[in-house]
């Protein structure tokens, strides 16, 4: 059972979970990550990918999302929000923290997050991480939301 309210459960996490299932990617809702980490809303592990997906309705908990992703050595952290304005606020908030160079962070409104997750899982039949055309351990913007890309060989 997902903790949180209906907008979090049905409107956000379940939609992103369905994207993973549509691609045949193994995904766990409310995945326990370990002591002091708690749960990720969604964890997708497929091939070389380890994706943490968090649905957020405020910037209050994003530091925890970042810590979870770093602790489990995730390749990607998707933070889905109900609005672009909130995605922008979370992007600004994330800039306060050191960002792991090997973690791709996408902060987007729900529809764009679903599309981004679809694109990521579509890159390869085995859902292995293909080189990112925006590589270079840089920060770039998706709409106005923060997107931090990892360096690829």
C-alpha positions, -999 to +999 in steps of 0.1 A: +000+000+000+014+034-010+015+059+017+003+094+009-029+109-006-048+101-038-029+126-060+003+109-049-009+073-052-032+070-082-024+102-101+014+100-099+031+069-087+007+044-104+010+063-137+048+060-136+047+024-125+025+017-155+051+032-178+077+008-164+053-022-167+045-012-203+082-016-211+085-049-192+109-033-167+108-049-132+094-022-109+086-022-072+062+003-057+071+014-021+105-004-024+123-006+009+158+007+005+172-001+040+176+013+074+178+051+076+167+053+039+131+041+042+111+036+010+113+048-026+079+055-042+091+034-072+123+014-079+131+002-114+160-022-120+165-033-155+198-041-172+223-014-162+195+009-150+186+015-114+160+042-113+145+058-082+112+075-089+097+099-063+065+118-065+067+151-046+041+177-038+066+201-021+104+206-020+106+196+016+118+160+011+140+163-020+172+161+000+160+127+012+153+116-024+188+126-034+203+108-004+183+076-012+194+076-049+231+082-039+230+055-012+217+028-035+239+039-064+210+047-086+218+057-122+187+079-124+165+099-100+131+110-114+112+135-093+076+139-106+055+169-095+019+179-101+030+213-117+058+229-136+060+256-110+067+230-083+093+213-106+111+247-109+110+252-071+124+217-065+151+224-091+162+255-072+161+236-039+183+208-053+210+232-063+217+237-026+231+201-023+262+185-038+250+164-067+267+130-074+284+132-107+272+097-117+235+103-111+211+116-137+184+138-120+152+147-138+127+169-121+095+173-142+058+176-140+040+142-142+033+141-179+069+150-188+083+126-162+062+098-177+076+107-211+111+109-198+108+075-182+093+061-213+122+075-234+148+061-209+133+027-209+129+027-247+166+034-255+174-003-255+155-036-257+172-046-225+167-011-209+204-006-206+216+029-203+227+043-236+251+072-238+233+105-231+235+131-258+236+157-231+265+140-212+293+159-195+284+161-158+266+193-165+233+209-154+207+215-181+171+225-180+140+205-191+114+232-194+125+251-164+131+221-142+166+209-131+181+181-150+216+170-140+232+145-164+260+121-156+292+118-174+293+089-199+323+073-214 
